[in-house]
Amino acid sequence: MIAENILSVENIIKEKSNKDDIKDCKCKLIAVSKTKPVSALKEAYDYGIRDFGENKVQELTEKIPEMPDDIRWHLIGHLQRNKVKYIVDKVYLIHSVDSLRLANQIDVEAKKKNVNVNILIEVNVAKEESKFGLMTDEVKDLVLEISKLENVHIKGLMTIAPYDENPENNRVYFRKLKELALEIDSMNIPEVEMTELSMGMTNDYPIAIEEGSTYVRVGTGIFGERNYNI
Ligand SMILES: *Cc1c(COP(=O)(O)O)cnc(C)c1O
């Protein structure tokens, strides 16, 4: 089932990217495995998935030793400063940086472990009150501040769009995130890249790819519904 699901997601990525081979697509697939058992992750791995997304530090640190070491782990959920030390040398990309205090903490822990950490800035484009992430007009100032940190490297932006039965309604948010990335890119801030746009989930990733996503984060569409009551 998991393999079939991945195949159909990859087919949509190829179709939306106008490519015959998934390796030629600018948009990469992150399998979001939160709440799912390691056996499910292994199935996805055996199919060929190497990018996995988790949203909790504890779950991530429990799963890492159980899985092969050529995986690129993406932290996609809200990160508390006191948890940074557990993951800073284990993750490939942190998608959810939304404050200078958090970025500073990542820099401190990265220096202790002598690593460089790639991050995205999380933007609350849809201005949802319940969500983490910066308001659009705060992003440039934060990027400028974070760019001065030696061991933290900004690679782009991330957003979580609201759930909408009609995913077409989220197109405007994806477009805004892309526009913001282009504006920041044109500022030519030293050490700052705007190459990655992490946007699109099970419900709306085809639209996100049309709007320039380079990382879609797909959970339910690969592993099935999550059950938080177990
Ligand atoms: C859970 C989660 C996803 C995946 O959501 P699905 O709708 O199951 O694809 C993507 N991004 C973030 C930040 C998440 O927390």
PDBQT file of the ligand as one rigid body, heavy atoms in Angstrom, charges set to zero:
ROOT
HETATM    1  C1  LIG A 301       1.752  16.516   9.495  1.00  0.00    +0.000 C 
HETATM    2  C2  LIG A 301       2.420  17.514   8.659  1.00  0.00    +0.000 A 
HETATM    3  C3  LIG A 301       2.456  17.388   7.268  1.00  0.00    +0.000 A 
HETATM    4  C4  LIG A 301       1.795  16.251   6.502  1.00  0.00    +0.000 C 
HETATM    5  O1  LIG A 301       0.414  16.410   6.488  1.00  0.00    +0.000 OA
HETATM    6  P1  LIG A 301      -0.530  15.476   5.586  1.00  0.00    +0.000 P 
HETATM    7  O2  LIG A 301      -1.762  16.261   5.421  1.00  0.00    +0.000 OA
HETATM    8  O3  LIG A 301      -0.738  14.208   6.356  1.00  0.00    +0.000 OA
HETATM    9  O4  LIG A 301       0.174  15.237   4.310  1.00  0.00    +0.000 OA
HETATM   10  C5  LIG A 301       3.132  18.353   6.539  1.00  0.00    +0.000 A 
HETATM   11  N1  LIG A 301       3.741  19.393   7.136  1.00  0.00    +0.000 NA
HETATM   12  C6  LIG A 301       3.723  19.551   8.466  1.00  0.00    +0.000 A 
HETATM   13  C7  LIG A 301       4.410  20.724   9.064  1.00  0.00    +0.000 C 
HETATM   14  C8  LIG A 301       3.065  18.629   9.275  1.00  0.00    +0.000 A 
HETATM   15  O5  LIG A 301       3.054  18.800  10.605  1.00  0.00    +0.000 OA
ENDROOT
TORSDOF 0
